[in-house]
């Protein structure tokens, strides 16, 4: 594969790979669980007991959400298809000429979304002081969101059937950072509890790309492309390299061709706040609300790239997609690699230099209501609305849960949720001994996967593990 790298194609190709191999930093099924040590991460007012998490194993949360899966892009070849059986290959990508364009495109949404998120807690503990409960925590987080419009794949699959294509709302965003948080919850009276948290952020890497609008016109044997593309990458020590191709509208800037990396330490800093409250208007009913990740990171030496002029594209290299021949074995990896090479030519960008940029985190809003049965208050029902505010990567979800704690040392929660990525079910259990707490759960029951762990239908999978030591009774 050529080593030409742009922020846009790097993230797009990575997203395709992730969707064919594997969002949830918050274990929302635990929101109404009394024994959960870490639900204050969704609402700081829910911090109501002292604990210490096991270092490095206090909270591990990894998962994906999306409205597509591997079978959207990977097809089983038929014996009559070109390249079938070469070197044992029996699967191919949607670009194979024998894959029906209508079958492939009918399996896509207008906007195909994928979120890949990871949270790893280094340590966390909470203690009672200053008229309430206080928390200290350190985490490493990574968020990647991709929006792939159906029009992009229509062009890729049917290029030449029409002379004009329009692509819009194509974008990707990825950020990796560490955070140190200090939280406090305070019970004002029997009805109201408020909470807040301040977080110091240390940025590791940031990448953003957006093709707001692109028009592709077939002119004889090549495509003339006009559009508005903006991209940036911020990693300490990263420097973009250019080739000799100058921007037709600005001869002083050149096409991005590669990148070199010489790590020089991390100096990207920021801050964020979490705010929350709970209210008990009547007996057995608790209403809660919060907003988290209100803040930004200041990224230094952010490499800027864009393209607002006109460029050309010669077309997709069809030979690689037929599954292979005697001289060229085209495995799935080879085919996706070729797709990446071709996409690099579609999304040509020019280097604009490095700048210091501030970028806001994707903020989250949580609105909850919980009702405990008067005749058996160990059985509770909850509804949680979650909204992530991130431009074209925004999403919304409604979740219903049933929570039961038949004995003090055991609590179970079952949830069902609906979002733009589909309907899913989750479960969480908490074993809460006197000085030991084990939490396991998922917001999305693991979907069907192949032998390599690839989600076949939709990329809705996540898993949560937490071990901690409670210091007070709940």
N, C-alpha and C positions, 0 to 999 in steps of 0.2 A: 504494500500500500504506500502511495506517495505520502510524504510527511508534511504536506501542506495542511496547515491548521488554521481554522477560523473559529471564533467563539460560537457562531451559529451552528455550523455543521458538526463541530465537536460535540455539542450538547444534543443535537438531534440524533446523531448516530449512537451516542451513549444511551439515549432514551430508548431507542429501538432495541439495543442490546439488553438493557435492563428489563424491558417488557417481555423479552423472550427468555430471560433467565430468572428472575425472581418473579399509608401516609400516617403514619400514625405515630407521632411523638407523644400523644396524649392517649392514655387508655381510658376512653370515655365511658366504657362499661363500669368502671370503678367510681364514677362521679358520685353516686349515691350510697356507696359502701361505707358504713361507719368505721370499719376496721382498716380502711385503706390509709396508709401513711402518706401517700404522695398525691392525693386528689387536690391538695392545695396548689399544685402546679397548674390546674385549670381555673381555680378560684382561690386566691390567698385567704379569703374569709373562712374557708373550710379547714384551716389548720386548727385542730382542736385537741391535740395530745402531743406528748413528748416522745421522741424516739431517736434512734441512731441507725442509719442504714449500714449494711455491710459494705465496706470499701470495695469498689469496683464491681460489686454484684447487687447494689441497692436498687438499680433501675436500668434495665436493658430493654429498649423498645425499638423494634425495627419492622418496617413493613412498606407495602405499596398499596395505592388505590388507583384505579383507572377504569375506564369504560371499554377497554379492549384487552385482549390477551394474545398469547402466542399464535393461536389458530387464526387470528385475524390476518397475520402476515406470512404464516408458514403453512404449506400445503403438502399433503401426501401425493406423491407422483403416481400416475397410472403406468402400467407396463408399456403402453403404447406411446408414452410421452418421450420426447427427445431427451437423451441423456439418462434415462431410467437405468438404474443398476450399475452405472459406471463407478468403479471403485466402491461398490456397495451402497451408493447414495440413492435413497428413495424419497427424500424430502427436498422441497425447493421453496423459494420465496414467491411472493405475489407477482414478481416481475417475470416469471417464466412465461413464455409465449402461449403455453397450453393452459394456463390458468385463466378462467373466464373473467373478463373485466367486470361484467355485471355481477357475477357471484362475489368477487372481491369487494367491489365498491358498495354493494348492498349490505355488506357486513360492517360498514363503517358508520360512525356518527358524523354529523356536520362538524363537530369539534371533538377530536379524540384526545382525551386528557390522561396524563400519567403523573402521579406524585410518588416520589421515593423519599422516605424520611427515616432518620436514624437519630436515636438519642441514647447516650451512654453516660450514666452518672458515675462520677469519680467518688463523690462522698455527699452525704446529706445528714443533718441532724436537726432536731427541734427541742426546745426547752421552754419552760414556763418562767417568765420574768416580765417586768415592766407592765404589769396589769394585763397580760395576755400570753399568747404563745409566739415564739420566735423561731425562725428557720434559717439555716445556713446551708448552702448547697453549691456544688460545682458540677457542671455538665459539659459534654461535648455534643454538638448538634450538627446535623446536616440536612438540608432541605433542597430537593430538586423538583421542579414543576415544568411540565412540557405541555403545550397545546399544539396539536397537529391537525389542521383543517382538512376536511375531506377533499377539498379542491387541490391540495398538494398531491395526493395520491392519484387523483383523477388525471392530472397531468403526467405523472410518472408512468401510469399504466396505459393511458390511451393517447400519449403524445403522437400527434399526426392525424388523429381522427378529426380534430378541429384545428383551425388555424390560430385561435385565440383562447387563452386561459387567464383567469384572474384568481390570485391567491391572496387571502387576507387573514389577519389574526393568527399568524404563525409566530410562535414565540417560545422561549425557554428561559428559565432562571434557576440558578443553583448557588447556594451559599453554605459554607462550613465555618463554624465559629465555636469558641468556648465561652461559657458564661459562669460568673460567680454571683449568686443571688442571696440577698438578705431580706427576709420577710417577717411580717408581724400581723397577727390577727387580734382583734380586741372586741370583747363582748360588751356592747353599750348597755343593754338591758335584756330582759327575757325575750324580747322580740327581735332586736337588731344585733348583728355582728358584722364588723367591717374588717377588711384586710388589705394589705398592700405589700408590694415587693419591689425592690430596686435591684437591677442586674447590671453588672459591668461586663461588657462584651469584648472579646478579643477575636478579630476576624482572621481566618486562615486563608480562605479562597472565596472569590465571588465571580460569577459569570452570568451575563445577561445577553439575550439576543431577541430581536423583534423585527419581523417583516410585516410592517403595518399594511402595506399594499404592494402587490407585484402584478405586472401585466406581461404576458409572454405571447409573442406574435411570431408565427412561422414565416420566415422570409427565405424562399428557395430551400437550401439544404441546411439551414441553421435557425436557431431561435433568437430573436431580438427581445431582450428583457429590459424593462424599465421598472423601477421600484424605489421604495424607501426602506432601507435596511439599516438598523443600528445595532451595534454589538460592543461589548466590553468584557475584559477579563482582568481581574485584580488578584495576583498572587505575588507575594514578595519575591523579587529576583527574576520575575518573568519579563522577557523582552520579545516583542514581535519582530519578525524578520520579513522583509519585502523582496519582491523580484523586480524585474525591469519594466513591468507593465504599469504605465502611468494612468491615472484617472483621466479620461477624455475631457472632462470639464475642469480639471485642476491638475496640470502637469507637475505640480510640486508634491503630490502624494502618490504612493505606489501601492500595488496590490499586495495584500498579506499572503505570505507563502509558507511561513514556518514560524517556529518560536524556539527560543533558547532559555534555559533556566539556570540561575545561579543563586541559590537560597541566601538571603541576607538578613534573616531574622523576621519576626512578625511585629509590625508596628501599626496595625489597623485596629483602632479602638472605637468603642461606642457605648451606649447605655440604653436600657429599656426599663419599662415599668409595667407591673401587673396591678390591677385594682379590682376589688370584689366586695360583695356584700350579700348577706342572707337576711331574710325577714320572715317572721312567723305571724301572719295576720290572724290566724285562728289556730286552735288546738289541732295537732296532727298534720298541719300543712306548713311546708317550708318553701319559700320562693327565693331563688338566688340569681345573681347576675354578676358577670365579670367581663373584663377586657384584659387581654394579655399581650405581651410583646409589643407594647407601644414604645417604639424607639428606633434607633438607627445605628449603623456602623460607618465610620469614616474610612474609606478605602484609599490608601495612598498609592500612587503610581498605577492607576487603573488604565489599562491599555484600551484606547478608544479606536473603534473601526466603524465605517459606515459606507453606504453606497446609495447615491441619489441620482446617478446618471444612467446611461445605457450600456449594456454589455451583451455578449453573445454566448450561446451554448450550443455545442455541436450535437447533443443528443446522448441517450443512454447507451452504454456498451452492452448490447443485448447478448453477445456471445457468452458472457459469464453466467447468465441466468438460466441456461438450458440444462444445468445439472452436471455438466462436465463432458469431456470427450477423451480420447485416448491420450492427448497431449496436455490437456488442461483439466485437472480434477477440481471441479467447482463444488466444494462442500458448502454447507450453510454459512459457515464463517467466511469463506471466500466470497460468497454472493453478497452478504451484508457488507463486507469490506468494499466490494465494488460499488454498491449503492452509496456508501460514504464517499468514495472517490468522485462519483458522478455528481452527488449533491454539492460537493465543494465547488464545482464549476457553475452550478446553478446559482449559488449564493456567493457571488464575488463581492468582496469588501476591500476597502482601501484604508491604509493606516492613517490615523489622525493625531497620533502622539499620545503621551501619558498625561493624566490629570488626577487631581484629588477629588473624589466624588463621595457624597453622602447618600446612602441608600437605606430607606426604611425597611424594617422587618415586616413580614406579613402578619398583621394583627389578627387576633382571634376574639370573637364574641361568644359568650356562653350564657344562655338563659335557661334556668331550670326550675322545675316544680316537683316536689315530692310529697306524697300523701301516705301516712301510716294508718293502717286499719285500727279504729278505736278499740275493737274487741280483741285484736291481736297485733300489737304494734311492732312485733318482730317481722311482720310482713309489710313491705312498703312498695309503692309503685312510683315511678319517676318518669318525667319527660324532660329531655334535654335538647335544646336547639343550639347548634354550633354553626358559626359562619366565619370563614377565613377571608380576609380582605386583601386581595393580591392582584388587582387588575384582571387581565384575561385569565389568570390562574385562580380566581376566586371560586369558592364552592360553599355549599350550604347543606346541612344535614339535620334531620329530625330523628331522635332516638327514644324509644320506649323501653323501660326496664322494669323487671320484677326482682326485688331484693328480699332475701330471707336470711335471718340469723337465728336459727332454732336454739343454738347454744352459744355461749360467749366466745368459744374458741373457734367457731366455724361460721363463715358467711359466704353466701352464694348469690351471684347476680346473673340474670339472663337478659339479653338485650336484643332488640330488633330495630334496624335503622333503614332509612330511605334517603338517598342522595342522588345527585346526577350520575354517579358511577354505578347506581343500581341499589337493589335491596340486599341486605346482609343480616346475619345473626351473629351474636357474640356471647361469650360466657367468661366470667371471672370467678375465682374462688380464693378465699383468704383463710389460711390456717393461723389463728391468732392465739398462740400460747402465752404464758405469763411473761416470758422474756425472749420470745422468738416469734417472728412473723414471716410467713411465706406467702407470696402472692403469685398467681399464675393466671393468664387469661389471654383473650383475643377479642377484638372488636369485629373481626370477620373470620368465620370459620374457614379453615384452609381449603381453598378451592382445588379442583383436580389438577394434578401436575404430571408431567412426564418423568421419566427416570432421572433426568438431570435437574429436577426441581423447578421446571419452567411452568408457570401458571398457564393453562391452556385456554380458558374461556375469558376471564377478566382478572386483571392484576390486583385483586382485592385480597391481600393477605397481610396479617401482622401477628406478632407474638410479643408477649410481655412477661418479664420475670423480675421479681423484686424480693430481696431478703433484708430484713431489718430487725431491730431489737427495741420493742416498746418499753418506755419507762413509766407510763401511767396507764391506768385502767380506762377503757372506753365503754 
